[in-house]
Amino acid sequence: MITVRQIWGPFGFRRKEHGGRLESLRWYFHGVRDDYRVAAWTLAFDLRKDKFHVTSRSLKRDLLPCSDTHDMFLSVPGGKIETGLAADLLKKRLSKEDFAQVARARITGKI
């Protein structure tokens, strides 16, 4: 479980292949955790395991709260902090086209 103030993205999409076979689909996100640490997440759909997984890393920069305005700026839409499984929070930000790519890859092994 993670708690975040803001998530931005997805910023990019990448297909990862190994030995000429499609292995995974990946989307990239940035955000601010509840303790103001800046983080980067990769949401990947692994075709071999047929499931989503997330890798996370903290960036070397923290955003320290300096005022109520700062906290409002870093809040998620609706003004509240989100808590949940990282994969679920990131998947909510994927488009219908992204999910169509996942479905196509599951069926055909390519996009």
N, C-alpha and C positions, 0 to 999 in steps of 0.2 A: 504494500500500500504506500502511496505517496500523497503528500499534501502540497498543492501548488497555488500560487497567487495568479500566475498567468502562463499560458502556453501560446507560442506563436508557431505557425506552420500548418501544413507541411511546406518546407522550403525546396525540397528536391525529391526526385524519385530516381531510383537506380535498380537495375536488374543485376543480380549477381549470378554468374554462370560458372560452372566447374566442369571441365572435360566436355565442353560443348552442350551441356544440359543446363537448363534453367534451374537454379538452386533456391533462390529467394527473391522477393520483391521488397524494397526498402524505401521508407520515407523518413525525412529528417525534420526535427523540431528543436526549438529553443524555448526556454521558459525560466521562471523565477519560482523557486521553492518557497515554502511557508517561512523559512528562516532567512529569506532574501539571498540565498546562494543562487547564482545563475547556473543553469544546467543545460545540457544538450542530450536529446534522446533520439534513438533510432528505433523505429517501429518496423519490424520485419515479418513478412509472412514466409515461413519455411515450408517449401513444397514437399520435402521429404517427411516432415513430421505433421504436415497439414494443420499448422496452427501459427498464430501470431506470437511473437516474443519481443521484448524490449531490452535494449542495452542503454545504459545511462552513464553520463560522466559529468562531474561538476567542473565548471570552468573556473579559472583562477580569479575571477572577479566577483565580488559581492556587492549587492546594492543595499546599503544600510538605510533604514528608515530615518527620514529627517523631518517629516511633517505628516499631517493627515492627508494632504494633497498627494504626497508621494505614495502613501498606502492606497489611495483611491486609484491612482494611475496604474499600480501594479495589481489591482484586483481583476478577477475574471469578470466577464460580462455578468451583470446582475449584482455586482458588488460583493460577492461572497467567495471565500476560498473553497476550492474543490479538493475532495479527498476520494481516493479510489485506487483501483488497480491501474498501474501505469498503462498497460495495453488498452484498457477500456477508455481511459481519459484521452488517449491519442487517437484511437479508432473513431471516436466521436467527431474528430476533425477531418476525417477522410471524406472525399466526395463519392457520389454514386459511381462515377467513372473509375475511381480507385478500386471500389469493391467489384466492379465489373472486370477489371484487370485480374483481380485475385480469382474470381470465378473462372475466367477464361484460362488462366494458368493452371488451375486445379484440373480442368477438364482436358486441356490439350497439351499441357507442359510447356506452353509458350504464350507470349502475349502479342 
